[in-house]
Amino acid sequence: MPIRVIRVIAFSLQKRSIMQLVVLSDDILKEELLSNGETGDAEIVWLATPGKFSEYENADVYCDLLFDGSANHIEDLKKISRPIIINSVDKTLAELQLPFIRINAWPGFLKGQVIEASFHDESQKQWAESFSSTFKKKIEWLPDELGFVSARVVAMIINEAYFALGEGVSSKSEIDIAMKLGTNYPYGPFEWCEKIGIKKIYSLLTDLSKINTRYKPATVLEKEAIS
C-alpha cells in the first residue's frame, strides 16, 4: 500500500479517536467554562440553540448549559442517544424524569475548579468526568437533591440579605460592600442575585421551603421576583 494512503488512513483514524463535545451555551457561561483553559484533547462544538444538537448526532457527549426545563427543550434532548449533561439546579433528575447528568452551572459557579453534579446512570459518570477534565475541572458527585450544596448556601445568603433589606438594616450596595470586605466573598449577595437571576433564586427557595420552612423567601425578595 502506498505510503501516502497509509498516512491518510492513519490520520482519519486519529481524527475519529478524538472525543467530540457539543456544548449549548451563551457567551457568559462559555467564558466561565473556559476559565481554566482546556486541554486540547477534544473537539468542542459550541451551539446557541438546542435544535442544533441534531446536526451532531455522532458526538460523544452533549452539554446543555441553557437547559430551561420546557417541554420543547426536553423533546429536543430526548432525540439524543448519547450522554447528556444539563444545567439544572432547581429541578432534580427524579422530578424531570430524565436519564441525564445534572450540574450546577448557574452564572458564577463554573469559574472554579469543581463542578457539582449528580447522575441517573452510573455508567454515564466517566463521560461527565471526561467532559470536566477537558476544561481542567473536577466533578464533585452529590445526591440528586435541589440546589446541590453551593447554590443552596448562596440562595440562603441572598435571602438573609433581603431580610436585612426589608428590616431597614442597610441598602443593597452597602450590604454588598460589607459582605465582600467582611467575608472576602467574590460578590455581594445582591450582586450574586443579579448575576444568577432573582427568579431562579426565588424558585429554588420556594421549592426548598416545601421541605424545610427555613428556606421561605423573604417578602422583599418575593415581591421583586414576581413583579
N, C-alpha and C positions, 0 to 999 in steps of 0.2 A: 504494500500500500504506500503511495507517495507520502513523503514527509509532510507536505502542506495539508493533505487530507487528515492525517493523524492529528496535526495541530488544531485544525478546525473542530474535529470531534472532541478533543480534549478540552478545548475552550468552551464548547457547548455544554459538556458535562459539568464543567466547573461552574458555569453560569447557572445551571439548573440547581446546583447544590446550595446556592446562596439563599438563605431564608428571605421570603418576601413578607413585609409587614405593611398592611394597609390601615392608615390612621385617619379617622374623621375628626377634624379639629378646626378651631378658629385660630387666629394669629396669637392670641394671648396664651392659650393652653399649649400651643405648639412651642412657643418660646420657653415656657416653663418645663415642658417635657425634655427639651434640648438643653436645659440649664447646665447640665453636667457634660454636655457633648454627647457624642455617640461613637460606638466602636468601629463602625465601617464594615461590620461583618454581615450586614443585612441590607437588602434593598428596601427603602422606605418610600411608600407612596402616600402622599398627603391628599385628602379629599375634603370638600366643603359641604357636600350633601350626601345623605345616606343612600340615595338611589344609585349613586355611582359605585357602590360596593359590588354590584353585579357585573361590572366591567372587569373585575379582577377575581374571577371565580377560582383560580388556582393558587391564590395566596395562601401562606401558611397560617397567619394569624391576622385577625381583624380587631381593631380597637376603635370604639365609638366614644370619643370624649364629649360628644354633643348629645348623648342619649337623653331624651326627654320623656320617655315612658308612654308616648302617644301610640294609639293603635296602629296608625300608618307606619310609624317609625319601627315598631316591633315587627310588623309584617315584612318590612324590608330586610330586617335582620334574620328572620326565620327562613329566608331563602338561602342562607349561607350554611354550608355543611361543615365548615371548619371552626376551630376555636374562636370565640368572640369575647372580647373584654369590653365591658360597658362602664361608663362613669355614672354610678348610681349610689348616692349617699343616703337619700331619704326613702328609698324603696329597696327592699330586700329581694333576693332571688326567689325566695319562697313566696313572697307576695306577688311578684311579677310572673311566677311560674315559668321561668326561663332557665335553660340549662347552660348559663353563661358564667363568666367570671366577672365579678363586680369590683370596682376600685373606687377609692376616694380621689377624684380629680377635680374637686371644686377649685376655683381660682385661688392661687396662693399655696395650695397643698402639694403641687407637683415639683416645686422648686428644690425640695430637699433630696436626700439620697434614698429615702424609704417611701414606698408606696403601700398604703393599707389596702388589703384585698381579701375577698372570700370567694370560695368556689362551690360549684354544684357537683362537679365530677372530678375525682382525684386525678384522673388521667390528664386533665387539662392543666394541671399545675406547672408541668415542665414547660409548656408553651408560654404561659404567663411569665415564668421566670426567664425564659429566653428573650421575651419581649422587653422586660425591665432591664435585663443586663445589657441589651443593645444600647439603652440610653444611660448606662452606667448607674443604675439604681437597683435597689434590693426590695423584694416584696416581703412585707410582714403579713403573714396569714392570720386572719382573725375570723371569729364566728360570723355567720350571716345575720348580723344584727343592725338595726337602724343606726346610722351615724358613725359606724365604726367606733374609734376612740377619739382621735383628734378633732373630728368635726363636732362631736358631742361637747367636748370641752370648750371649743371656740364658740359654739352656739350658746352655751351657758354663760360664758363671759360676756358675750354680746347682750344676752338677756338681762344679766345683772347691771350692765351699763345703762340699759333702758329703764330699769327700775330706779336707778340713781337719777337719771334724767327726769323721770316722772315725779320724783320727790324733790326736785329742785336743787339737788346737791351741787351740780355744776353744768356747764354747757357741753355739747358734744366735742368741740375742739379741745376744751380743757381736760376732759376725761381721757381723750386720746393721748394728749401730751403726757398726762400723769401716768398712764399705763405704760407708755413707751419708755419714759425715763425711770419709772419706779420698778418695772419688771423686765425691761430690756426686750419687750415684745417687738417684732418687726413692724406690726401695725397696731394702731389703737383699735378698740372694739368697734367703733363706728366706721373706721376705715375698712376693717375686716368685713363688716356687714355690707358696705357699699361694693366692695370687691366681689364678694360671693353672690350678693343679691338678697335683699331683705325677704323676698317671697320664699326663697329656698330655706332661709333660717327659720322663718315662721312655720313653714310646712314641717320641717324636721322637729321643731319644738312641740308643735301641736300633736304630731303623731307620738312623740316620746311621752307627752303628758298623759296620754291614754294608758300608758304603762306605769308611769310614776308622776304624781302631781307636781313634783318639784320642778318639772320642766315646763310648767304652764307659762305661756308667753306673757311678757309684761304688757300692760294696757297700751302704753305708748307705741311699743313695737307692733302690736296687733293693729292699731289704728293706721300706722304708716304702711303696713303690709297690705291691708285690704282697701286702702284709699285709692 
